[in-house]
């Protein structure tokens, strides 16, 4: 799963570059530009100044409490509302300067005149940056500031600078000091700024299948290698938080299953507060579907399954898993070992082993051999002679009054059919729901079925599902959403040591 970070690596490296540096931050209204700009300010190690027409100084901490009292006090805020009488006032100041000052060192008067052509709020911000040490100046929004400063186009403007000229003056001024300049804009069309600045970043939001997705796109950053140009993000709690790409399954952090906060006898606790808050608890006697897009690695659902297995087995309930071809007892153990004693794992978890080749037979000397229930070829009546072992295992666990868990990976069904040369037609898929109902009938159990979107076995079992979760891969990140009941999008994020994972809600 990906890691949750305040800023992408590319932007963190940009802030560490020696100034002067300039960045254009573009996006439509409500896309998260201001929140990202504040995250940049929070992460910067030097002097920090915010020029804004959006957030009054006394409202900064109230609207963005994550900055903290100490953090908000160390950010100088220059409010632009009513702070300038526009470009014509600047023209008067430049004219007076020409009258008062005698020619000085070459270019010195011209530099001062150029400075006076900047909006008053920028002149005030410049005075706060300090002569030494790195500084970060964020202008939110540059469109509002410069358009208010220039006013409406008129006939008598031949002696006044236009927007492009003001932008060139600003960048030239900032180039004389170790300043990182961030200009926040709403304009979608490219302008000269896109070519003059060192970096361009876009933030956007869009609705797909009636669910919000937020993406940050790093278009260019001079001096920084762009490893991942797109980052999904969320503004949960008024914070900008983006998700790094998915790690290989074997490298994904493994945290502890979280204890049940309260007892609900008719529901199985999923071992994760994030899961319970996002999708609810798992009803005893119910069925959950994990529907995977083709790009999702087959083992990703086991990140969600591991705390459920740990919770069930830890309470004395039997767990029977028909795995896909890659999931092994040892692999699952690595994900539950911090939450479940190995003795309980060996006693309460069973994998239905499907013999595909002679060399695949489990090694009797392997300590995980005891979790294997080998399946045998069906008899003439279609039944498997090893079914009694599964039933006996389940009955032993149910005798203690604990809820059991059944996990069926559709790929496992195909593996069985392959191994025993059993044809799988539409009739077999149609009978699959009845098989599951027979398994669940009269038994305190919850069943999880995992398969690919569009698979006929998955389609057949949908009417039985009390919970359907779609799992998708987006730009190397895992995105989950509830289909029934409906939920917004969530991003799968690595958890801390005290939690198995996190689900970041996209808002």
N, C-alpha and C positions, 0 to 999 in steps of 0.2 A: 504494500500500500504506500501511497505517497506521504510525505511529511508536510505538516502544516507549518508555514513560515510567515513572518510578518511581511517580508519583501522577497521577491525573486533574487537569486544569486546575482543576476546581471545588474540589477539596480543597487544591490549592496556594494558591488565592485565599483559601480559608477560613482557612488558617494565617496569612495576611498581614493579616487583619482585626484591628482594634484590639480587645483583650480588654476585658471578659470575653466569652467565647464558649463554647458547650457543644455537644457532638456525641454522638449515640448511634450506636454501631457494633454492629449486630446480625447474627447468623448462627448456623447450626447448628454443632456440633462438627466440626472438620476443614475448615471453609470458608475459613480463612485470616485470621481476625480478628486473631490475635496478630501475624502477619507484617505485616499492614496497619498495625496500631497502632505497630509498631516503625518502619515506613517513615515514618509521621507524625512520630515522635520524631526520626528521622534528618534529616528535612527542615526541622524547626523551628529558627529562628535564635536563640531565647532559652534560658532555663533549662529543663531537661527532667527530669521525674521520672516514674518508672514504679512504680506500685503493683501487685504481682503475686502471685498464689498459684500461678503456673505455672512461672516461671523463676527459680531462685535466682540471686543476684548473680554468683556465680563461674561459672555456667553460661551466662550471657547471650552472651558472645563465642563460646563453644564451639558452641552450638546455632545461633547466627546470626552466622557469621563475616564476613558482608558488612558488618556494622557497623564492623569495623576496631577496632584497639586504642584509638585515639584517640577514636573515636566512642563506644564502649561505656563508656569511663572517664568521659565527660562526661555520661552519663545516670545520674542517681541512681536506685538501685533500692531500693524498700521492700518487703520480703517480708512477706506477711500471715500465713503459717502460724504459729500459736501466739503471735501478737502482741497478742491481746486476750482479756479474760475476758467479753466480751459486753456486751449492753445493760444488764444488772443492775449490772455494775461501773461503767458510765457513770452509772447512777442514783445510786450511792453517791457518786461524785465530785461530781455536781451537788448532792447533799444537803449534803456537807461545804462546798462553796463557799457555799451559802446561809447556813450557820452562821458561816463565817469572815469573809465580806465584808460590810462595812456598805454601805448604799445609796450608789452613786456617781452620776456623770453619767447623765442619763436614757438608759436603754437599754443602758448599758455592761455591767452585770451580766447582763442578759438575753442579750446577744450572746455573752458568755463561756460562759454556761450552754448556749446552743445549740451552741456549738463543742464542748463536752464531750460532747454527745449523738452526735457523729460517731464512727465506728469509730477505734480507736487508730492504725491504719495511715494513715488520712487526716489525723489530727492530726500525725503524724510527717511526712507528705508536705508538709503546709502549712508546717511549720517550715523546710523546705528550699527553698521556692519563692523566698524573698527578697522584700523589701519593695518593690523597684523593678524595672522592666524586665519585658518579656513573659515568660511562663512557660507551659509545656505540661505538664499532668498527665494521665496515662493510667492508668485503673483497669482492670486485666485479671485477673479478671473481676468486674464489679460484682455480678452475681448471687451468685457464691460468697462475696464479701466481706460483703454485706449480709445474706444468709441465715445465714451463720455467726455474724454479729454479733447478730442478733435471736434466733436459736435457734428452737426449736419453739414454736408458739403455746400459751399456757397460760391458766389461769383468772384469775390475778392479774396482768393486764397493763394494767389501766386507767390506771395512772400512767406507763406506758412508751410511747414513740413506736412507731408501726408503720413499715413500709417507706416508704410514701408520705410520711410526715412527715420521716423521715430524709433522703429525697431532696430535699424542699423546703428543709430546713435546709442541705444541701450546696450546692444551687444559689444559695441566698441568700448563703451565705458566700463562694462563689467570685465572686459579682457585685460584691464590694467590692474586687477587685484585678484587674490586667490579665492574667487567667489564661484559657488555653484548656483546657477540661476535656473529656476523651474517656472515656465510659463504655462498656465492652465488655460486651455482654449476649448470652445465648443464648435468652431467652424470645421465642417467636414472636408471642405476643399483644401487642397495643398496650397501653401503660399510660399513666399521666399524664406519664411522661418524654417520650413522643413529642410531647406538646403543649408541655411546658415548655422543652425544649432548642431551640437554634437550628438544629440540623441532625440529620438521620437518614439513615444510610447502611446498606444491607444488602449482605452478601456471601453468596453461595450456590454450591453445586456440585450438578450433576445429571448423570446419564448419559443420553445420547441415542445410540441405535444402538451401545450398549456402549462409548461413548467419553465421557470426562470433559469437561464444559464448566464453566468458572468464570466467574461474572458478578458485577460490582459494580453496585448500583443506588443512585443518589443520589435519595432521596425528597424531601428539602428541605434547603436551606441559605440561611438568611436573610442577605440582603446580598450574595449571589452569584448571578449569572445562570447557570442550568443549561442549557448548550448541548447537552450529550450526557448524558442521564441514565443510560445503560447502558454499561459497559466490560467487555469480556472481559479476563481476567487469568490469569497463571500464577505458580506458586510455585517455579519451576525454581531450584535452587541455594539454597533457603531465602530467596529474595527475592520481594517483591511487585512485579510488573511488569505494567502494563496497556497495552492497545493502543488508540491513538487511531483515529478513523475514517479510512477510505480516502481518499486524496487523488485528485484527477482524474489519469487516466493520464499526461497530458502533464506534470504537475507531480511525478510520482514521482521520487525521487532515483535516479540511475544510478551504480552503482559498478562496479568492475573485476571481471571474471571471475577466480576464484581458481585458481592453478596446481595441477596434479595433484601430490599429495604423493608418490605412487609409481605405477609403471607396472603396469597390468593389461591385457595385450594383448587379451583377449577382451571388454573393456568400454570403453565410451565415457565419458570423464570429463564430468560435467554442468556443470563450470565453477563449482560452488558446493559448499563444504564442508557447508553446512547441508543442501542437497539430498542429498548422498551419505550423510550421517549419518542422515537421516530416512527416505529411500526407497531408498538404495543406488545403485550405478552402473548405467549403461544397457547391457545386453548387446548386443554386435554380432550382428546378425541378428534382434534382438528388436523388439518394438513396445510403445510406451507410449501409454496412453489418458489424456487429460485430459477428465474428465466435468464439465461446468459446470452448476450450477443456473441456472434462468432469470434470477435477479437479478444474476448475475455479469457485469460488463462484458466484452465480447468480447475486449478487448485485454489483459486481465489475464494470460492464459497466456503472453503474450510476455515478461512479466517473468521467468518461469521459462525460457523458450526462449532468450532473448538470450545468456546465458553458454554455453549448449550450442552455439548457432550460432558464437559467437566461438571456442570450443574446437575445433570441427570445422574451420572455415575456417582458423583459425590453424595447424592441423597439415597443411593442404593438402588437406583433404577437401571435396568439392563439397556444397553445400547447395541443395536444391530445395524451394520452398515454394509450395503452393497455398493462398493466404491467404483470410481472410474479406474482406468487402467494405470494411473500414476499414484493414486492415494494408497499409502501403505500404513500398517499399524505404527511403524516407527515414525513416519512423517507426522501423523496426527499427534503422537505422543509428544513430539517436540513442541507442539502448540499448546498442549494442556498440562505439561509437567509442572508448571509453577502453580497450578490450581488444584491438582489432583494427585494424591499419592499413587505411586506406581502400582502398589498392591491392588488398589481399587480399580485402576485401569485394566490390569490383567484379569481381574475378577468380573468386571461389569461391561467390558467392551468386546464385541466380536465383529470380525470382518468376514464376510462371505467370500471365500477364495474361489476364483474361477480359473481352472487349469487351461491355459492356452497352449503351452509347450511343456515338454517333459522337464526341461531345465528350470521351469518356473515353479516347480514344486517347493513348498516351504521347507526350509532347513529345520529339522527337528531339534537341532542344537541351538538355534536362534532363540533368545529369551522371549521374543514377541510371537513365537510359534503358537503359544497357548491362546492367543487372541484370534486364531484362524479357525473358521468352520468351513472345511472343504465342501464344495458342492459336487454332487454326483450326477451322472447323466439321468434324464428322466426315464421312468419305467414305461412299460407299454401303455399304462393308463394316463400317462402325461405327468405323473407326480414324480418328485425327486426323492430318492430313498434317504437323503440326508435331512429332509425337512423336520424330522422328529427332533434333531439336535437343536434346531432353532427354537422350536416350540418348547422343548424342555428348558432351554436357557431362559426364555422369556417368562415361563411359568414360575421358575425359581425366583426371579426378581420380583415378579408381581406379588408373590406370597408375602413380601415384606410391606406391601401397600404403597410402593413407590411408583411414580410415573415412568414409563419406558419411552425410549426414543428409537424410531426407525428412520434410516436415511437411505434413500434409493437414488443412485445416479443412473440416469437413462443410458449413459455409455456402458454402465455395468450390465444392463439388460442385453445390449448388443454383444458384449463380450461373452455372456453366457450362451447366447444363440450361436455365436461363432464357434465356441468351444465344443458345443454338443451338436452342431450342425442342425439346429432347429430353425425352420423358416419363420421369418417375422413379417407377416402381412398386415393389412389394415384390420383384419379380424382380431389378430393378437393385440394390436394397439387398442382396439375397442373394448377388449376384455380386461385391459389393465386396471381401469377404475374399480371393477368388481373385485379384482384381486386385492387391491389396496383396502377396499371397504371390508372385505373378509378379514384382513389382517387387523384392522382397527376395531372391528365390531366386538363389543363386550370387553374391551381392553383399555385400561388407563394408559393411553399412549399419545404421543404426537409424532406425526410423520412429516419428513422433509423430502421433497422430490426435487432433483437438480437436473436441468437439461438445457438444450439450446432452443432459442426462440424459433418457432416453426416446426419443431420436432413433433411427429404424429402422436407419440406417447404423451408428450407434454400437453398437447392440445386436447387429448382425450380426458386427461385428469383435471383440467381446469375447473369444471363445474364443482369438484369436491373441495377446492381450495378455500380455506378461511383467510389466507394471506398470500398474495402474489407480489413478489418483489422482482423487478427487472434490474439486471446488473449489466451496465454498459461500460465500454472502454472509450474514453474521450482524450485524445492527445496524450496517451500514456497514463491517464488517471482513471480510477474506478468511480463511476457514478451510479448511485442506487436511487430507485424511486418505487414507491408503492403503487401498484396498478389497482389492486383491490384489497383493502380500502385505498383510496387515492391519497398520495402524499406529494410534497414538493421534492425537488432533487436534493440528494445528500452526497457528499464526497467522502470516500473511505480514507481515513487518515490514521497514521500510526499513533497508538496510544502511549501513555506513560507506563511506568512499572506497575502502577496500581490498577490499570485498566487494560482490557484486551485490544481495544481499538477505539477510534472516535468516528462519529458521523457528523461532518460539518454541514449544517443546513445552508443551502444557497438562498440568500435573501438580498 
